[in-house]
Amino acid sequence: TGVANYARALEFVDFLSDADMPLNEAIIRQIHWLLMSGVHDTQIKPGQYRTGPNWIEDQGVIVYESPFHVSVPILMREFSEWLTGDEAMSPVLKAGIAHAHLVAIHPFVDGNGRTARLLATLLLQSRGYGFRKLLSLDAYYQRNMDSFIGALRQTLGASYTEGYDLTPWLKLFVESLIVQARMLERRLTDWRMTVDKLHKVFAPYGLMERQVDGLLHAARNGFVTRKAYVQIAAVSPLTATRDLAQLTHLGLLRPEGSGRNRRYVWAAGDTMSSTEETQRALHSLQP
């Protein structure tokens, strides 16, 4: 349930990033609802603010006490007003501050950290730091959990106060963004080099560039559907059908299923006679 819920919530965040919708409490509560719905715990009310005390524990020890629950609606309303204002602030700083402040308020019984990370992702993606939705701050935090917890503890202190010092947290937040962006840059550079090599490999087949792009998608994912090909190649469904039929005729793809379930499975690795370098490049496309 947790993984599926997170995927749904992330999809919602991606949609909002492209929709240019103003942030408000309802969106934050919807993100939380998507994350926590279906969780078998009667204490957790997806999308609803807590009605009792809450705190953060580290190895069974309470390290942070959140504000009194009666204050949560007021604090969240003020937070929502801040989110929609101050457009001149750097998106990176705004995302970092929003992440820390939502954790500080701790408005929900559970799932506050995940909601805060998705809120930060939404703020980044909607303000030009989307990285084609490939950037994952969660990956950095999972690898550096001690630093993550430590920075939050330094920033928030032992209990909620309005004048906490954001410096330790923002330092880690900006560092995580830089590290993940550099890793992504290296991965994309390697991918681009592989793609360039394989465009040359497929050149003797007399394929159009869009067909090669479709083949690379199939190599990466194991198959390509007509619907996916339409999006990748930016062509009509009729043109997609013709292109895929040609790739099938050449033995580069193999059709499976019928109707809406029809897909075209990657088969080029079995039919191509290629150099060892080409085989390595093809192998590097596999997930």
C-alpha positions as CSV (number, residue, x, y, z in Angstrom):
1,T,0.0,0.0,0.0
2,G,2.8,2.5,0.9
3,V,4.6,2.2,-2.4
4,A,1.4,2.4,-4.5
5,N,0.2,5.3,-2.4
6,Y,3.5,7.2,-2.8
7,A,3.4,6.6,-6.6
8,R,-0.2,8.0,-6.7
9,A,0.8,11.1,-4.7
10,L,3.8,11.7,-6.8
11,E,1.7,11.5,-10.0
12,F,-0.6,14.1,-8.4
13,V,2.4,16.3,-7.7
14,D,3.6,15.9,-11.3
15,F,0.1,16.9,-12.6
16,L,0.0,20.0,-10.3
17,S,3.5,21.0,-11.4
18,D,2.3,21.3,-15.0
19,A,-1.1,22.7,-14.2
20,D,0.2,25.9,-12.6
21,M,-2.3,25.8,-9.8
22,P,-1.9,28.0,-6.7
23,L,-0.9,26.0,-3.6
24,N,-3.2,25.9,-0.6
25,E,-4.2,23.8,2.3
26,A,-6.5,21.7,0.2
27,I,-3.7,20.5,-2.0
28,I,-1.5,19.7,1.0
29,R,-4.3,17.7,2.5
30,Q,-4.9,15.9,-0.8
31,I,-1.3,14.9,-1.0
32,H,-1.5,13.5,2.5
33,W,-4.8,11.7,1.7
34,L,-3.2,10.0,-1.4
35,L,-0.2,8.9,0.8
36,M,-2.2,7.5,3.7
37,S,-5.5,6.3,2.3
38,G,-6.0,2.5,2.9
39,V,-3.5,2.4,5.8
40,H,-4.9,0.0,8.4
41,D,-4.6,2.3,11.4
42,T,-7.7,3.9,12.9
43,Q,-5.7,6.6,14.4
44,I,-4.6,7.9,11.0
45,K,-7.2,10.1,9.3
46,P,-6.0,10.7,5.8
47,G,-6.1,14.3,4.7
48,Q,-7.3,15.5,8.2
49,Y,-5.4,17.5,10.7
50,R,-4.6,15.8,14.0
51,T,-6.8,16.3,17.1
52,G,-4.2,15.4,19.7
53,P,-0.5,15.8,20.6
54,N,2.2,14.6,18.3
55,W,6.0,14.3,18.3
56,I,9.0,13.0,16.5
57,E,10.9,10.0,18.0
58,D,14.4,8.8,17.2
59,Q,15.1,5.3,18.4
60,G,12.3,5.5,20.9
61,V,13.3,8.8,22.4
62,I,11.2,11.9,21.8
63,V,13.4,14.5,20.1
64,Y,10.7,17.1,19.1
65,E,7.3,18.1,20.4
66,S,5.0,19.7,17.8
67,P,2.7,22.6,18.6
68,F,-0.6,22.1,20.5
69,H,-3.2,20.6,18.1
70,V,-5.6,23.5,18.6
71,S,-3.0,25.7,16.9
72,V,-2.7,23.5,13.8
73,P,-5.5,24.9,11.7
74,I,-4.3,28.5,12.4
75,L,-0.7,27.6,11.7
76,M,-1.6,25.8,8.4
77,R,-3.7,28.7,7.3
78,E,-0.8,31.1,7.8
79,F,1.5,28.6,6.1
80,S,-0.8,28.4,3.1
81,E,-0.9,32.2,2.8
82,W,2.9,32.3,2.9
83,L,3.1,29.6,0.2
84,T,1.0,31.7,-2.2
85,G,3.0,34.9,-1.5
86,D,6.5,36.1,-1.9
87,E,7.0,35.1,-5.5
88,A,10.4,36.8,-5.6
89,M,12.0,34.2,-3.2
90,S,14.3,31.6,-4.7
91,P,12.3,28.4,-5.5
92,V,15.1,26.4,-3.8
93,L,14.9,28.4,-0.6
94,K,11.1,28.4,-0.6
95,A,11.0,24.6,-1.1
96,G,13.5,24.1,1.7
97,I,11.6,26.4,4.1
98,A,8.3,24.8,3.3
99,H,9.7,21.3,3.9
100,A,11.0,22.3,7.3
101,H,7.9,24.3,8.4
102,L,5.4,21.5,7.5
103,V,7.5,19.1,9.6
104,A,7.6,21.7,12.4
105,I,3.8,22.1,12.5
106,H,3.4,18.3,12.1
107,P,-0.2,18.7,11.2
108,F,-1.0,15.0,10.6
109,V,-0.9,12.0,12.9
110,D,1.6,10.3,10.5
111,G,3.1,10.8,7.0
112,N,4.3,14.4,7.8
113,G,7.8,13.8,6.4
114,R,6.6,12.3,3.2
115,T,4.1,15.0,2.7
116,A,6.7,17.6,3.3
117,R,9.1,16.1,0.8
118,L,6.4,15.9,-1.9
119,L,5.4,19.5,-1.1
120,A,9.1,20.6,-1.6
121,T,9.2,18.6,-4.9
122,L,6.0,20.3,-6.1
123,L,7.5,23.8,-5.3
124,L,10.7,22.9,-7.2
125,Q,9.0,21.4,-10.2
126,S,6.5,24.2,-10.6
127,R,9.2,26.9,-10.6
128,G,11.7,25.6,-13.1
129,Y,13.5,23.0,-11.1
130,G,11.7,20.0,-12.5
131,F,14.6,18.2,-14.1
132,R,12.0,16.5,-16.3
133,K,10.6,15.0,-13.1
134,L,13.7,12.8,-12.7
135,L,15.1,14.4,-9.6
136,S,14.6,12.4,-6.4
137,L,15.4,14.1,-3.1
138,D,14.1,11.0,-1.3
139,A,17.0,9.0,-2.7
140,Y,19.4,11.4,-1.1
141,Y,17.7,11.4,2.3
142,Q,17.6,7.6,2.4
143,R,21.3,7.5,1.8
144,N,22.0,10.2,4.4
145,M,19.2,9.7,7.0
146,D,21.4,10.6,10.0
147,S,22.4,13.9,8.5
148,F,18.7,14.5,7.5
149,I,17.5,13.9,11.0
150,G,20.4,15.8,12.5
151,A,19.8,18.9,10.4
152,L,16.1,19.0,11.3
153,R,16.8,18.6,15.0
154,Q,19.3,21.4,14.9
155,T,16.8,23.6,13.1
156,L,13.7,22.9,15.1
157,G,15.1,22.3,18.5
158,A,13.3,20.2,21.2
159,S,9.8,21.8,20.7
160,Y,8.0,24.2,18.3
161,T,8.9,27.8,18.4
162,E,8.2,30.5,15.8
163,G,11.7,31.8,15.7
164,Y,13.7,28.7,14.8
165,D,17.0,28.9,12.9
166,L,16.7,27.4,9.4
167,T,20.4,27.6,8.5
168,P,21.3,24.0,9.4
169,W,18.4,22.6,7.5
170,L,18.7,24.8,4.4
171,K,22.4,24.0,4.1
172,L,21.5,20.3,3.9
173,F,18.6,20.9,1.6
174,V,20.6,22.9,-0.9
175,E,23.4,20.4,-0.7
176,S,21.0,17.5,-1.4
177,L,19.7,19.3,-4.5
178,I,23.1,20.0,-5.9
179,V,24.3,16.4,-5.3
180,Q,21.2,14.8,-6.9
181,A,21.3,17.3,-9.8
182,R,25.0,16.4,-10.5
183,M,24.2,12.7,-10.4
184,L,21.4,13.1,-12.7
185,E,23.6,15.2,-15.1
186,R,26.1,12.3,-15.2
187,R,23.4,9.7,-15.9
188,L,21.8,11.8,-18.7
189,T,25.2,12.4,-20.2
190,D,25.9,8.7,-20.3
191,W,22.4,8.0,-21.7
192,R,22.9,10.6,-24.5
193,M,26.2,9.0,-25.5
194,T,24.6,5.6,-25.6
195,V,21.7,6.9,-27.6
196,D,24.0,8.5,-30.1
197,K,25.9,5.2,-30.5
198,L,22.7,3.3,-31.1
199,H,21.4,5.8,-33.6
200,K,24.5,4.9,-35.7
201,V,23.9,1.2,-35.1
202,F,20.4,1.4,-36.5
203,A,21.4,3.6,-39.5
204,P,21.8,0.7,-41.9
205,Y,18.2,-0.2,-41.5
206,G,17.1,3.1,-43.1
207,L,15.0,4.1,-40.1
208,M,13.6,7.5,-39.3
209,E,14.9,9.2,-36.1
210,R,11.5,8.8,-34.5
211,Q,11.5,5.0,-35.1
212,V,14.9,4.8,-33.5
213,D,13.5,6.7,-30.5
214,G,10.7,4.2,-30.3
215,L,13.2,1.3,-30.4
216,L,15.2,2.8,-27.6
217,H,12.1,3.1,-25.5
218,A,11.4,-0.6,-26.2
219,A,15.0,-1.5,-25.3
220,R,14.8,0.4,-22.0
221,N,11.4,-0.9,-20.9
222,G,11.2,-4.3,-22.7
223,F,8.4,-3.2,-25.0
224,V,6.6,-0.2,-26.5
225,T,2.8,0.3,-27.0
226,R,1.3,2.2,-29.8
227,K,0.0,4.8,-27.4
228,A,3.5,5.3,-26.0
229,Y,5.0,5.5,-29.5
230,V,2.4,8.2,-30.5
231,Q,3.8,10.3,-27.6
232,I,7.5,9.5,-28.2
233,A,7.4,10.1,-31.9
234,A,4.7,12.9,-31.9
235,V,2.8,11.2,-34.7
236,S,-0.8,10.2,-35.3
237,P,-2.0,6.7,-34.3
238,L,-2.2,5.7,-38.0
239,T,1.5,6.7,-38.6
240,A,2.5,4.9,-35.4
241,T,0.8,1.7,-36.6
242,R,2.8,1.9,-39.9
243,D,6.1,2.6,-38.1
244,L,5.6,-0.2,-35.7
245,A,4.6,-2.6,-38.5
246,Q,7.9,-1.7,-40.3
247,L,10.0,-2.3,-37.2
248,T,8.2,-5.6,-36.7
249,H,8.9,-6.6,-40.3
250,L,12.6,-5.9,-39.8
251,G,12.6,-8.2,-36.8
252,L,13.5,-5.4,-34.4
253,L,10.2,-5.6,-32.5
254,R,7.8,-8.6,-31.9
255,P,4.1,-8.0,-31.5
256,E,2.3,-9.6,-28.5
257,G,-1.4,-9.5,-27.5
258,S,-4.2,-8.0,-29.4
259,G,-6.5,-4.9,-29.3
260,R,-5.8,-2.5,-26.5
261,N,-3.4,-5.0,-24.9
262,R,-1.2,-5.2,-27.9
263,R,2.4,-4.3,-27.3
264,Y,5.7,-4.6,-29.3
265,V,8.4,-6.4,-27.5
266,W,12.1,-5.5,-27.9
267,A,13.6,-8.2,-30.2
268,A,16.6,-6.3,-31.8
269,G,19.1,-7.8,-29.4
270,D,18.3,-11.3,-30.8
271,T,18.3,-10.4,-34.5
272,M,21.1,-7.8,-34.8
273,S,24.6,-8.9,-35.6
274,S,26.7,-6.2,-33.8
275,T,30.0,-5.5,-32.3
276,E,30.8,-6.1,-28.6
277,E,30.6,-2.3,-28.1
278,T,27.1,-2.3,-29.6
279,Q,26.0,-5.1,-27.3
280,R,27.3,-3.2,-24.3
281,A,25.4,-0.2,-25.4
282,L,22.2,-2.2,-25.8
283,H,22.7,-3.8,-22.4
284,S,23.2,-0.4,-20.7
285,L,19.6,0.5,-21.8
286,Q,18.1,-2.4,-19.8
287,P,16.6,-1.3,-16.4
